[in-house]
Amino acid sequence: MDKIIIRDLRARGPIGISEAERAYPQDILINAELFTDTTKAAASDSIEDCVNYSTMAKQILEFAETNKRKTVEAFAQDIADICLAHKNVFRVRIRVEKTTAVRFTGSVGVEIERSK
């Protein structure tokens, strides 16, 4: 199985349990691995046969900046659903990290894997 990688996508959006956390956009680091079969895309050399990582990154960013989720678990699930909606994506691994949530850490977060 082949994969498309979106690494270190930086977003700012509302996420958190407390009102204080939700009062201002937080820095969110998103990584996505989209498992697919690139055989047809490689043979045709056509974007129509590819999973367009630019389009996918824009969809994830748009969601991240306007989401209403409180937990990173729910946030990650929504991103997985966005990616799995693409006809050529069969499985995903999504990592969501909050980079300023816990003092003295580089980040805290969750990583999930989902399939169709």
C-alpha positions in Angstrom: 0.0 0.0 0.0 1.3 3.4 -0.9 0.7 6.6 1.1 0.4 10.3 0.7 2.1 12.3 3.6 1.0 15.6 5.0 3.6 16.5 7.6 3.5 19.3 10.2 0.5 21.1 8.9 0.1 24.1 11.2 -3.3 25.4 12.0 -4.8 27.8 14.5 -8.3 27.1 15.8 -10.6 26.8 18.8 -10.1 23.5 20.7 -10.1 22.6 24.3 -12.4 21.6 27.2 -12.4 24.8 29.3 -13.8 28.2 28.2 -10.4 29.7 28.8 -8.9 27.3 26.2 -11.7 28.0 23.7 -11.4 31.8 24.2 -8.6 32.2 21.7 -7.4 30.1 18.8 -4.7 27.5 19.7 -1.8 26.3 17.7 -2.5 22.8 16.4 0.0 20.6 14.6 -1.5 18.0 12.2 0.1 15.1 10.5 -1.8 12.8 8.1 -0.8 9.6 6.3 -3.3 8.7 3.6 -3.0 5.1 2.4 -3.8 4.6 -1.2 -2.8 2.8 -4.4 -0.7 5.1 -6.7 -0.4 2.6 -9.5 -3.0 4.3 -11.8 -1.7 7.8 -11.0 1.8 6.7 -11.8 0.8 5.2 -15.1 -1.5 8.1 -16.2 0.7 10.9 -14.8 -2.7 12.7 -14.2 -3.7 14.7 -11.2 -7.2 13.3 -11.7 -5.9 9.8 -10.6 -4.0 11.2 -7.6 -5.0 12.0 -4.1 -4.3 15.7 -4.3 -2.4 16.6 -1.1 -2.8 20.3 -1.7 -6.6 20.0 -1.8 -6.6 17.7 1.2 -4.4 20.0 3.3 -6.7 22.9 2.5 -9.8 20.9 3.6 -8.1 20.0 6.8 -7.0 23.6 7.5 -10.5 24.9 6.8 -11.9 22.4 9.2 -9.3 23.1 11.9 -9.9 26.9 11.8 -13.6 26.6 12.2 -14.2 23.4 14.2 -16.4 23.2 17.3 -14.7 20.2 18.9 -13.5 20.2 22.5 -11.2 17.1 22.5 -8.3 16.3 20.2 -9.8 12.8 19.9 -13.0 14.1 18.3 -11.0 16.6 16.3 -8.7 13.8 14.9 -11.7 11.6 14.1 -13.3 14.4 12.0 -10.0 14.8 10.1 -9.9 11.1 9.5 -13.5 11.3 8.1 -12.5 14.2 5.8 -9.6 12.1 4.4 -11.6 8.9 4.1 -14.3 10.7 2.1 -11.8 10.7 -0.8 -12.6 7.7 -3.1 -8.9 6.7 -3.4 -8.1 6.8 0.3 -8.5 3.5 2.1 -6.9 4.0 5.4 -5.5 7.0 7.4 -3.2 7.7 10.3 -3.9 11.1 11.8 -1.9 12.8 14.5 -3.1 16.0 16.2 -1.0 17.8 18.7 -1.5 21.0 20.7 1.8 22.7 21.0 1.1 25.1 23.8 -1.4 23.1 26.0 1.0 21.8 28.6 3.9 23.6 30.0 7.4 22.1 29.6 6.3 19.9 26.7 6.9 20.3 23.0 3.4 19.1 22.4 0.6 16.8 23.6 -1.8 15.0 21.4 -3.3 11.9 20.0 -2.7 9.6 17.0 -5.5 7.5 15.4 -5.8 5.0 12.6 -9.0 4.5 10.7 -10.0 2.6 7.6 -13.0 2.3 5.3 
